[in-house]
Amino acid sequence: MSMTSGTSQAFAHTAPTLSSEWDKTFPKSNDVDHQKVTFTNRYGITLAADLYQPKKAADKMPALAVSGPFGAVKEQSSGLYAQTMAERGFVTLAFDPSYTGESGGTPPHVASPDINTEDFSAAVDFLGLLPQVDRNRLGIIGICGWGGMALNAAAVDKRIKAVATSTMYDMTRVMSKGYYDSTTQEERTKTLEQLSLQRWADAENGKPAVGPVSLELQGGEPQFVVEYAAYYKSKERGFHPRAINSNASWTLTNPLSFMNMPLLSYIDEIAPRPTLLIHGDKAHSRYFSETAYELAAEPKELLIIEDANHTDLYDQLDKIPFDKLTAFFEKHLS
């Protein structure tokens, strides 16, 4: 975590109004109705979202709120999950978290374990007020970094009847302890000192500094970073101009709110509502779901997908277990 941002800084474009064209990274389904919507969370931040509904809609349907990955937008993985689950009979909502994409919040490009957990509950508010939705049949799906947020939301919000995560990251753990909990106390202290000094620079400049554009590979990066770039930078796969990971960067002080706030402290309180954790067997991040599974109480399930890395579960339809997700939510939102 460098205190300096280099010469190339970027904020991804945040549109003042919602785009009206189909601007997703996946094809539009002929079996689903789609519309752009907004809703407001408990902190007064307006969130932008895509609402998907089966064309053959019924009364009082089950519904799912979907978000993630960390640094992505609703036009990427969460939208793919939402549209696919709508094809399978659910009303779904893929939303941009606060401070990202088309959602509000100033300054942009920051994240918060508290506010982003609230974003899921605000999405539940929105879905539960729709006349075609049964508010007693609401679930959530969190992908990558928003998997941890989803588990935290399910623990605190008892209206959520079932929660599933895919290729889950615990962002508080990785930011505070490093990958595989490898950060030493000395390294952690140094990072906090750097972040604290960066606050002086931001205060003097009147705005937060951001880092270089994300995932501009120079060679020699770890394989999982290469896999991230293969998704977010590819216009044939996952690039989107509003996504931080495709076209911009988080603020340099973004880790601050994650350093002292473990997301999964109360994961066992999701029970007796069910938890489904999905991860690839070759994912560098697999240990996050394995730990979450150990901490959660029954009923719980850990599903490991053979021959799948972390980003395969963003968009590879032959590896994302949509049949399993459908069966899980049909059973528990019945």
N, C-alpha and C positions, 0 to 999 in steps of 0.2 A: 504494500500500500504506500504509494509515493505521495509526498506532500505536494509535488509539482505535477501539473497536468500536461506538460509538453506543449508543442506548438499546434497540435491538431486537436481542437475541442469540438464537441458537437452535442446539441440537444436535438433529438429527433423531433420532427415537425408535429406539433399537437394542434389539430384542426379546431378552430373556434366553433364550428358547427359540424354535425355528423355528416360524413360522406354518404351520398345516396346511391352510388354505383356499387356493384358487386366487386369488392376489392380484396377478396379472400385469397389465401394461398392454396385453396382446394376448390374443386368444381361445385357449382350449385346443384342441389338435389331437386329433382322434379317432384319428389314426394313430400316436400316440406315447404311450408310458408315461412317467410323470413321478414322481419322488420327491425329497424333500428329503434332503440328505446333509451330512455335515461331514467335514473332514480337517484335518490339522495341518501347518503349514509348518516349515521348518528352524529358525525362531526360536521355535517353541512356540506360535504363534498359531493358534487354531482358526478355520477359514474355513467359512462356510456356502455351500451351493451347491445348484443344481437339476440333477439328473441326468435326461437325456432319452434314451429308447431307442426304436427302431422297434418297433412291436408284433410285426412279423414279424422278430424278431431271429434272427441266425445265430450260429454259433460264431466266435470270434476275429475280431471286427469291427474296422474302423478307428475311431479316436476323436479328438475335438477338444475342447480346452479353450478357453473363450471368456470374455472380460471387457472391460469398458469401457462407456461412456465415463468420463472423469474426473469424479467427483462423481455418478455414476449407480449404480444397483443392478441386481442380476441379474433383477429383475422388469421391466426396461425393455429396452433394445436388445440386450444380450448374450443375454437369454433368448429374444428373438425370433429372433436368429441361431441359437442353439443348437437351439430346437425345430424350426426350418425345416430345418436340416441333419440333424436326426434323422429327419425325414420323408423325407429323401433317402438314408438308409441308414447314418448314422454314429451311434455312441454319443457323446453330447455332454454337456459339463459347463459350465454358466454359473455363475460364482462371484462373490461379493462380495469385493473385495480387503480385505486387513487394515485394520482400523480404520473400516470402512464397513459400512452395511447391517446384516445380521444376523451378520456376522463379528465375531470378537473383536479384542482390542487396546485398550489403555487408555493415554492418553485417546483417545476417538474423534475422527474428522474430521481425521486427518493422513494424509499420503501420503509415500512414500519410494521413490526410484528403485531402491534396493537391495531393500528388503523386497517391493515390489510386483512386481519381476522374479522374486524367489523364489516369490511366490504362483503364478505360471504353472508353475514347475517342480514345486511341491507338487501342483498340479492334475494334472500329468503323472504324478507318483507315484501319485495316487489312481486315475486311469484305468488305468494300467499294471498295477495289482494286481487289477482286476476280471477274473473268469474268462472273461467273454464278450468281452474286448478283447485284440487282438493288440498287445502292447507295442512291436512293431517297426513299427507303423502309426499313429503318434501325430502330430497336428498341432495348431496353435494359431491362434486368430483374436483380434486385438486391435483394439478400436474406439476411435477418438478418442485420448484421452490414454493409453489402455492399448495403443494401437498401437505407440508407442515402447517400452513395457515388453515387448511381445511380441517385437519385433525384438531387443531386448537379451537376452531369455531364449533365443531361438533361437540367438543367437551363442554363448552360454556353455553351453547344454545340448544336447549332441549327440544326445540321444534324440529330440529334436523333428525330425521328418523333413521338415516343410514349414510355412511360416508365411505367413499372409495378414493384411493390415491393411485397415481401412476408415476413411476420413476421418481419417487418422492425424495426431496431434499429437506433436511432440517436446517434452515438458513441460520438460525441462531447458533447452532452447534458448529457449523462450518466456519462462520465468521469469527466466532469467539475462540475456537479451539483449532482451526485449520483442518485440512483433510486428514482423516484417520486420527483425529485428536492429537496431531503431532506438534502443535504449537507449544513452546515452552513458556513458563511464566515470564522469563526475560523478554522473549519475543512479543508476548502479549502486551507487556508494559511498554515496550518500545513503540508498538503500533498505536496504543492509546495516547502516548505522548505525541506522536506524529499527527494523529487525528485532532488532538486538542490544539496543537499549533496551527493546524489548517483552519480551525475555527477563527483564530485571530485574522488570518489572511482573508477569509470570507467576510468577516465583520468589517474589515477595512475596505474591502472592495464593494460591499453592499450587495453581494450575491454569491451563491456557492460556486466553487470551481468544479468543473467536470473533467473527467479523464479523456485520454485519446479515444477515438472511435473504437468500439469493441471488436475483438476477434479479427483484427488485421494481422494475419500471421506473418511472422518474420523467419520462421524455420526453427526447429528444435523444441517446439511446444509439446507438452504431454499429449498422448493420443486422445484423451477425452476432450481436450481443447480443440484439436483438429476435427473431432466429430461434431462439436458445437458449431464450428465454422462451416462445416459441410452442410449443416442444416440452415443456419441463419443467413449465410452469405449467398446461398444458391438461389437464383431467381427461378430455377426449375423446381425448387423444393420449398424453402421456407422464408426467403427474404421478404421483408415488408418494411417500407420506409418509416413507419411509425414505431417500429420495434427498437427498443434500446439495444438489444443484442445484434441487430442487423445494421443499425445506422447511427448509433449514438453511444452514450456512456452514462453510467450512474454518476451522481455527484461524489466527490472524493470522500466526503464525510458520511456517506450513506451507511457504512457499517456501525456507526455509533449506537443506534437504537437496538441493534441486535447483540451487542457485546455482553450485556448483563441480563438478557431476558430469555431463558430457555422456553421454547414453545411447547414442549411435550410434557411439562410438569404434571399435567392433570389428564393425560391421555386415557388412563384407566377409568375416568369418569364418563367416557363415551358409553360404556356398558350400562345397561343391557342392550343398547342399540348396537347394531353390527358394524364392523370395520373390515374393509377389504383393501389390502396393500398389494400392488402389482409392481413387479420390477424385473428387469432383464438379468439373466444370469451372468452376462459379461459386462454389466454396467459398473463403472468405477464407484457409483453412488449406492450400490446395493446394500451396503451396511446400514444406511439410514433406515430403510424399510425393515431390515432385520432387527434393529434396535427398537423401532416403534412396535413391531410385533411382540417383542419380549415385554415391553412396558404395558401394552394394551391388555385389557381384560376380555374374557370371552363374552359374546361370540366374536371371533376374529379369524381372519384367514390371510395367509401370505402366499401369493401366487407368483412363482418365478417362471418367467418366459424363456424358453430355451433359445440359445443363440441370438440374444437381443442385447444390444448395448443401451446406454442411457437415452440417446436421441432416437433410436429406432421406435420407441414408444411415443414419440411426438407425432409421427405421421405415417408410419409403415403399416398399411392396413392388413398385411398378412401376419403381423406380429402383435398388434393391439388386440387384446382379447374382448372384442365387443360382445360376443356371445355370452361370455362370463359376466361382464358388466350388466348386460340386459337381464340375465337370470337373477343376479344379485339384487338389483333394484326392483324387479318384478316381484320377487319373493318378499322383500322387506318393506316395500311401499304398497303392499296389497291392501 
